[in-house]
Amino acid sequence: KVMGPLVELATLNQMKPDLALLTKISQEVGANGFYPFVITAKQPEFHIHGRMFAPISDNDEDPVTGNANGELGAYLVKYGFSEKGTSSFFFKAYMGNVLHRPGVVEVAVEKQGDRPSAVKIAGGIVHVFQTKLEV
């Protein structure tokens, strides 16, 4: 994934990416997605708002993704966003609002020193539909 830290939540929410160009860039750099994000709070909890674009995977925008947020957790620890000298880092990632499919992913990163050593993600699901197939 290509991580893209932004400053303003409005910028994130107003993004209208060129999906054909993102597909081309994905092929050139070997990435399967682009994850722009904004840190909206650090105290009392660390909060992230993000969007996940993955047109090379036939997923123009994933409303909520644990995969990208797990990788984001390791990225944030690696690049010094977590408190030094702690054994773990926790945050909540808010996604899907622009698509009217909001969700929250909880991410916990275990650290050895100031490097990520394990990542755990959690979140709930929303039952969208049910069907019965007959053969």
ChimeraX commands (.cxc) that place a marker at each C-alpha (Angstrom):
marker #1 position 0.00,0.00,0.00 radius 0.5
marker #1 position 1.02,3.58,-0.58 radius 0.5
marker #1 position 0.32,5.55,2.60 radius 0.5
marker #1 position -0.52,9.23,2.15 radius 0.5
marker #1 position -0.64,11.38,5.28 radius 0.5
marker #1 position -2.80,14.49,4.86 radius 0.5
marker #1 position -3.33,17.49,7.14 radius 0.5
marker #1 position -7.01,18.37,6.62 radius 0.5
marker #1 position -10.01,16.09,6.96 radius 0.5
marker #1 position -11.86,18.20,4.35 radius 0.5
marker #1 position -9.12,17.39,1.82 radius 0.5
marker #1 position -9.55,13.67,2.47 radius 0.5
marker #1 position -13.33,13.85,2.19 radius 0.5
marker #1 position -13.27,15.85,-1.06 radius 0.5
marker #1 position -10.82,13.59,-2.91 radius 0.5
marker #1 position -11.93,12.40,-6.34 radius 0.5
marker #1 position -9.01,10.26,-7.50 radius 0.5
marker #1 position -8.19,9.51,-11.12 radius 0.5
marker #1 position -8.69,5.74,-10.90 radius 0.5
marker #1 position -7.07,5.01,-14.27 radius 0.5
marker #1 position -3.95,6.88,-13.19 radius 0.5
marker #1 position -3.91,5.07,-9.82 radius 0.5
marker #1 position -4.10,1.76,-11.67 radius 0.5
marker #1 position -1.13,2.76,-13.82 radius 0.5
marker #1 position 0.88,3.90,-10.79 radius 0.5
marker #1 position -0.01,0.65,-8.98 radius 0.5
marker #1 position 1.51,-1.33,-11.84 radius 0.5
marker #1 position 4.63,0.85,-11.91 radius 0.5
marker #1 position 5.38,0.77,-8.18 radius 0.5
marker #1 position 3.98,-2.66,-7.30 radius 0.5
marker #1 position 1.32,-1.36,-4.91 radius 0.5
marker #1 position -2.19,-2.75,-4.63 radius 0.5
marker #1 position -3.74,0.32,-3.07 radius 0.5
marker #1 position -3.50,3.91,-1.92 radius 0.5
marker #1 position -4.45,4.87,1.62 radius 0.5
marker #1 position -4.69,8.61,2.31 radius 0.5
marker #1 position -5.31,9.36,5.97 radius 0.5
marker #1 position -5.60,12.18,8.49 radius 0.5
marker #1 position -4.76,12.04,12.19 radius 0.5
marker #1 position -7.71,13.80,13.81 radius 0.5
marker #1 position -6.92,13.24,17.49 radius 0.5
marker #1 position -4.04,12.05,19.64 radius 0.5
marker #1 position -5.52,12.52,23.11 radius 0.5
marker #1 position -7.20,10.88,24.93 radius 0.5
marker #1 position -7.25,8.37,22.05 radius 0.5
marker #1 position -5.42,8.27,18.75 radius 0.5
marker #1 position -7.97,8.63,15.89 radius 0.5
marker #1 position -7.42,8.28,12.15 radius 0.5
marker #1 position -9.77,9.00,9.26 radius 0.5
marker #1 position -8.88,7.27,6.02 radius 0.5
marker #1 position -9.96,6.20,2.57 radius 0.5
marker #1 position -8.69,3.19,0.62 radius 0.5
marker #1 position -8.47,3.28,-3.18 radius 0.5
marker #1 position -7.54,0.02,-4.93 radius 0.5
marker #1 position -8.68,0.14,-8.56 radius 0.5
marker #1 position -6.00,-2.35,-9.65 radius 0.5
marker #1 position -7.87,-4.90,-7.49 radius 0.5
marker #1 position -11.26,-3.97,-9.01 radius 0.5
marker #1 position -12.13,-2.11,-5.82 radius 0.5
marker #1 position -12.31,1.58,-6.64 radius 0.5
marker #1 position -12.83,2.45,-2.97 radius 0.5
marker #1 position -13.08,0.06,-0.05 radius 0.5
marker #1 position -15.48,1.54,2.50 radius 0.5
marker #1 position -13.73,-0.05,5.50 radius 0.5
marker #1 position -10.56,-2.14,5.46 radius 0.5
marker #1 position -8.73,-3.93,8.22 radius 0.5
marker #1 position -5.87,-4.87,5.92 radius 0.5
marker #1 position -4.84,-1.29,5.11 radius 0.5
marker #1 position -5.30,-0.15,8.70 radius 0.5
marker #1 position -3.10,-2.96,9.99 radius 0.5
marker #1 position -0.39,-1.83,7.60 radius 0.5
marker #1 position -1.01,1.76,8.66 radius 0.5
marker #1 position -0.41,0.76,12.27 radius 0.5
marker #1 position 3.04,-0.60,11.44 radius 0.5
marker #1 position 3.75,2.51,9.32 radius 0.5
marker #1 position 2.79,4.86,12.18 radius 0.5
marker #1 position 5.04,3.05,14.64 radius 0.5
marker #1 position 7.94,2.84,12.19 radius 0.5
marker #1 position 7.79,6.57,11.44 radius 0.5
marker #1 position 7.56,7.73,15.05 radius 0.5
marker #1 position 3.87,8.55,15.49 radius 0.5
marker #1 position 3.56,6.34,18.57 radius 0.5
marker #1 position 4.80,7.30,22.02 radius 0.5
marker #1 position 8.44,6.34,22.57 radius 0.5
marker #1 position 9.26,3.78,25.22 radius 0.5
marker #1 position 5.89,2.01,25.17 radius 0.5
marker #1 position 5.31,-1.64,24.30 radius 0.5
marker #1 position 2.16,-1.03,22.26 radius 0.5
marker #1 position 0.26,1.50,20.18 radius 0.5
marker #1 position -3.50,1.61,19.70 radius 0.5
marker #1 position -5.77,3.65,17.44 radius 0.5
marker #1 position -9.22,3.72,15.92 radius 0.5
marker #1 position -9.60,4.23,12.18 radius 0.5
marker #1 position -12.80,5.75,10.85 radius 0.5
marker #1 position -13.71,5.05,7.24 radius 0.5
marker #1 position -16.61,4.86,4.81 radius 0.5
marker #1 position -18.33,8.16,5.62 radius 0.5
marker #1 position -17.93,9.53,2.08 radius 0.5
marker #1 position -19.56,6.36,0.72 radius 0.5
marker #1 position -22.33,6.48,3.35 radius 0.5
marker #1 position -21.06,3.15,4.72 radius 0.5
marker #1 position -19.26,4.20,7.92 radius 0.5
marker #1 position -17.22,1.85,10.02 radius 0.5
marker #1 position -14.48,1.72,12.63 radius 0.5
marker #1 position -11.41,-0.51,12.75 radius 0.5
marker #1 position -9.48,-0.86,16.00 radius 0.5
marker #1 position -5.77,-1.45,15.56 radius 0.5
marker #1 position -3.23,-2.56,18.17 radius 0.5
marker #1 position 0.47,-2.70,17.31 radius 0.5
marker #1 position 2.90,-4.50,19.58 radius 0.5
marker #1 position 6.36,-2.96,19.65 radius 0.5
marker #1 position 9.87,-4.12,20.36 radius 0.5
marker #1 position 11.70,-0.96,21.20 radius 0.5
marker #1 position 10.28,1.55,18.77 radius 0.5
marker #1 position 9.67,-0.93,15.93 radius 0.5
marker #1 position 6.43,-2.78,15.13 radius 0.5
marker #1 position 6.54,-6.49,15.94 radius 0.5
marker #1 position 2.89,-7.60,15.60 radius 0.5
marker #1 position -0.37,-6.04,14.47 radius 0.5
marker #1 position -3.92,-6.96,15.52 radius 0.5
marker #1 position -7.11,-5.56,14.04 radius 0.5
marker #1 position -10.70,-5.75,15.26 radius 0.5
marker #1 position -14.07,-4.41,14.26 radius 0.5
marker #1 position -17.68,-5.31,13.89 radius 0.5
marker #1 position -19.68,-6.12,10.80 radius 0.5
marker #1 position -22.98,-4.92,9.43 radius 0.5
marker #1 position -25.31,-7.47,7.91 radius 0.5
marker #1 position -26.14,-5.92,4.53 radius 0.5
marker #1 position -28.36,-8.54,2.89 radius 0.5
marker #1 position -29.36,-12.16,2.97 radius 0.5
marker #1 position -30.41,-14.44,0.17 radius 0.5
marker #1 position -31.26,-18.06,-0.44 radius 0.5
marker #1 position -29.90,-19.91,-3.45 radius 0.5
marker #1 position -31.80,-22.79,-4.93 radius 0.5
marker #1 position -30.33,-25.22,-7.44 radius 0.5
marker link #1:1,2 radius 0.2
marker link #1:2,3 radius 0.2
marker link #1:3,4 radius 0.2
marker link #1:4,5 radius 0.2
marker link #1:5,6 radius 0.2
marker link #1:6,7 radius 0.2
marker link #1:7,8 radius 0.2
marker link #1:8,9 radius 0.2
marker link #1:9,10 radius 0.2
marker link #1:10,11 radius 0.2
marker link #1:11,12 radius 0.2
marker link #1:12,13 radius 0.2
marker link #1:13,14 radius 0.2
marker link #1:14,15 radius 0.2
marker link #1:15,16 radius 0.2
marker link #1:16,17 radius 0.2
marker link #1:17,18 radius 0.2
marker link #1:18,19 radius 0.2
marker link #1:19,20 radius 0.2
marker link #1:20,21 radius 0.2
marker link #1:21,22 radius 0.2
marker link #1:22,23 radius 0.2
marker link #1:23,24 radius 0.2
marker link #1:24,25 radius 0.2
marker link #1:25,26 radius 0.2
marker link #1:26,27 radius 0.2
marker link #1:27,28 radius 0.2
marker link #1:28,29 radius 0.2
marker link #1:29,30 radius 0.2
marker link #1:30,31 radius 0.2
marker link #1:31,32 radius 0.2
marker link #1:32,33 radius 0.2
marker link #1:33,34 radius 0.2
marker link #1:34,35 radius 0.2
marker link #1:35,36 radius 0.2
marker link #1:36,37 radius 0.2
marker link #1:37,38 radius 0.2
marker link #1:38,39 radius 0.2
marker link #1:39,40 radius 0.2
marker link #1:40,41 radius 0.2
marker link #1:41,42 radius 0.2
marker link #1:42,43 radius 0.2
marker link #1:43,44 radius 0.2
marker link #1:44,45 radius 0.2
marker link #1:45,46 radius 0.2
marker link #1:46,47 radius 0.2
marker link #1:47,48 radius 0.2
marker link #1:48,49 radius 0.2
marker link #1:49,50 radius 0.2
marker link #1:50,51 radius 0.2
marker link #1:51,52 radius 0.2
marker link #1:52,53 radius 0.2
marker link #1:53,54 radius 0.2
marker link #1:54,55 radius 0.2
marker link #1:55,56 radius 0.2
marker link #1:56,57 radius 0.2
marker link #1:57,58 radius 0.2
marker link #1:58,59 radius 0.2
marker link #1:59,60 radius 0.2
marker link #1:60,61 radius 0.2
marker link #1:61,62 radius 0.2
marker link #1:62,63 radius 0.2
marker link #1:63,64 radius 0.2
marker link #1:64,65 radius 0.2
marker link #1:65,66 radius 0.2
marker link #1:66,67 radius 0.2
marker link #1:67,68 radius 0.2
marker link #1:68,69 radius 0.2
marker link #1:69,70 radius 0.2
marker link #1:70,71 radius 0.2
marker link #1:71,72 radius 0.2
marker link #1:72,73 radius 0.2
marker link #1:73,74 radius 0.2
marker link #1:74,75 radius 0.2
marker link #1:75,76 radius 0.2
marker link #1:76,77 radius 0.2
marker link #1:77,78 radius 0.2
marker link #1:78,79 radius 0.2
marker link #1:79,80 radius 0.2
marker link #1:80,81 radius 0.2
marker link #1:81,82 radius 0.2
marker link #1:82,83 radius 0.2
marker link #1:83,84 radius 0.2
marker link #1:84,85 radius 0.2
marker link #1:85,86 radius 0.2
marker link #1:86,87 radius 0.2
marker link #1:87,88 radius 0.2
marker link #1:88,89 radius 0.2
marker link #1:89,90 radius 0.2
marker link #1:90,91 radius 0.2
marker link #1:91,92 radius 0.2
marker link #1:92,93 radius 0.2
marker link #1:93,94 radius 0.2
marker link #1:94,95 radius 0.2
marker link #1:95,96 radius 0.2
marker link #1:96,97 radius 0.2
marker link #1:97,98 radius 0.2
marker link #1:98,99 radius 0.2
marker link #1:99,100 radius 0.2
marker link #1:100,101 radius 0.2
marker link #1:101,102 radius 0.2
marker link #1:102,103 radius 0.2
marker link #1:103,104 radius 0.2
marker link #1:104,105 radius 0.2
marker link #1:105,106 radius 0.2
marker link #1:106,107 radius 0.2
marker link #1:107,108 radius 0.2
marker link #1:108,109 radius 0.2
marker link #1:109,110 radius 0.2
marker link #1:110,111 radius 0.2
marker link #1:111,112 radius 0.2
marker link #1:112,113 radius 0.2
marker link #1:113,114 radius 0.2
marker link #1:114,115 radius 0.2
marker link #1:115,116 radius 0.2
marker link #1:116,117 radius 0.2
marker link #1:117,118 radius 0.2
marker link #1:118,119 radius 0.2
marker link #1:119,120 radius 0.2
marker link #1:120,121 radius 0.2
marker link #1:121,122 radius 0.2
marker link #1:122,123 radius 0.2
marker link #1:123,124 radius 0.2
marker link #1:124,125 radius 0.2
marker link #1:125,126 radius 0.2
marker link #1:126,127 radius 0.2
marker link #1:127,128 radius 0.2
marker link #1:128,129 radius 0.2
marker link #1:129,130 radius 0.2
marker link #1:130,131 radius 0.2
marker link #1:131,132 radius 0.2
marker link #1:132,133 radius 0.2
marker link #1:133,134 radius 0.2
marker link #1:134,135 radius 0.2
view
